Structure formats: structure tokens, C-alpha cells
Amino acid sequence: MGLPNGRRYADYISPVSTRDRVTGVVRALALALPRRRKLHPQDAGGGYQGVRREFGRWVVRPMTGPGSRHWISKPHYANRAIPGNDLKAAEDWMLETLGI
């Protein structure tokens, strides 16, 4: 549904200022850079996120570092043999895999 004058709601007709351009570039760069997760002060960074379901498999990812970002990197451990509705078996597999 358009406005009576034929424009869309978010049309911007004025020239874009240098400040707006710099702000846009800074936001784009901030989104592209990996963010450091704020962890508990006593966490040494060796922890894992726990088991969860991704793309039809159970995965275990670390809290930080390579493999910690969903959609970007491969998880450290993955298993497709456990059915999706068996969380208890997936948790047992995670504990066995991590040696806990």
C-alpha cells in the first residue's frame, strides 16, 4: 500500500550528508567484525556451549574461538546418528565426546 502521492514510506529525497555516510560505513564495519563475547571473569575460555540441533544434526560448539559462530564455521563435534527428539541421548553423547 503506497502513499497518496505515489511514494513509499521510507523514501528520502534530500542529499545524504558526509556524517550519514561515515555512520553507515562504521555500522557496516562493526557488523562485519567478529565480536568478543563477554564471559564470566572466572571463565578461561575453554568451555562449550552445550549440545544443540543445527541442520538436522546435534552439534557441540566452543564458547569462543574457531567453531563458535553458528552459520559461519563448522562445529567441533557433530552427530547425525541420534534422532532429533532424543535430547537425553544427545546430552550423553556430548558428555562422552568431551570426556566428562
C-alpha positions as CSV (number, residue, x, y, z in Angstrom):
1,M,0.0,0.0,0.0
2,G,1.6,3.3,-1.1
3,L,1.0,6.8,0.0
4,P,-1.4,9.1,-2.0
5,N,1.5,10.8,-3.7
6,G,2.9,7.5,-5.1
7,R,6.0,7.4,-2.9
8,R,6.9,4.7,-0.5
9,Y,7.0,5.5,3.2
10,A,10.8,5.5,3.6
11,D,11.8,7.5,0.5
12,Y,14.5,10.0,1.3
13,I,14.8,12.9,-1.2
14,S,17.4,15.2,0.5
15,P,21.1,14.7,-0.2
16,V,23.0,12.3,2.1
17,S,25.4,14.1,4.4
18,T,29.0,13.1,5.0
19,R,28.1,12.3,8.6
20,D,25.4,9.9,7.4
21,R,27.9,8.2,5.0
22,V,30.5,7.8,7.7
23,T,27.9,6.5,10.2
24,G,26.8,3.9,7.6
25,V,30.4,2.7,6.9
26,V,31.1,2.4,10.6
27,R,28.0,0.4,11.2
28,A,28.8,-1.9,8.3
29,L,32.3,-2.5,9.5
30,A,31.1,-3.1,13.1
31,L,28.7,-5.8,11.8
32,A,31.4,-7.4,9.7
33,L,34.0,-7.7,12.5
34,P,33.7,-10.6,14.9
35,R,32.6,-9.6,18.4
36,R,34.2,-10.7,21.6
37,R,31.7,-12.4,23.8
38,K,31.5,-11.1,27.4
39,L,32.2,-14.1,29.5
40,H,32.2,-14.6,33.3
41,P,35.5,-13.3,34.8
42,Q,36.4,-16.8,36.0
43,D,35.8,-18.4,32.6
44,A,39.1,-19.3,31.0
45,G,37.5,-19.6,27.5
46,G,37.7,-23.4,27.3
47,G,34.0,-24.0,27.8
48,Y,31.5,-25.4,25.4
49,Q,28.0,-24.0,24.6
50,G,26.3,-27.4,25.1
51,V,24.5,-29.6,22.7
52,R,22.0,-28.2,20.2
53,R,20.3,-29.0,17.0
54,E,21.6,-27.5,13.7
55,F,20.8,-28.5,10.2
56,G,19.4,-31.9,11.1
57,R,22.3,-32.9,13.4
58,W,23.4,-32.5,17.0
59,V,26.4,-30.2,17.4
60,V,28.8,-29.1,20.2
61,R,30.4,-25.7,19.8
62,P,33.0,-23.9,21.9
63,M,32.2,-20.7,23.7
64,T,34.8,-18.6,21.9
65,G,37.3,-19.0,19.0
66,P,37.0,-21.0,15.8
67,G,33.9,-23.0,15.6
68,S,31.8,-20.9,18.0
69,R,29.8,-19.0,15.4
70,H,26.7,-20.6,14.0
71,W,26.3,-20.2,10.2
72,I,29.9,-19.2,9.8
73,S,32.1,-22.0,11.0
74,K,32.0,-25.8,11.4
75,P,31.3,-27.1,14.9
76,H,33.9,-29.1,16.8
77,Y,31.7,-32.1,17.1
78,A,28.6,-33.2,15.2
79,N,26.4,-36.3,15.2
80,R,23.6,-37.3,12.8
81,A,23.0,-40.8,14.2
82,I,20.9,-39.6,17.2
83,P,17.3,-38.8,16.4
84,G,16.2,-35.2,16.7
85,N,13.7,-35.8,19.5
86,D,16.1,-37.7,21.8
87,L,17.8,-34.8,23.8
88,K,18.9,-37.2,26.6
89,A,20.9,-39.4,24.2
90,A,22.4,-36.2,22.6
91,E,23.5,-34.9,26.1
92,D,25.0,-38.3,26.9
93,W,26.9,-38.3,23.6
94,M,28.2,-34.7,24.3
95,L,29.5,-35.7,27.8
96,E,31.1,-38.8,26.3
97,T,32.7,-36.8,23.5
98,L,34.1,-34.2,25.8
99,G,35.3,-36.8,28.3
100,I,33.3,-35.6,31.2
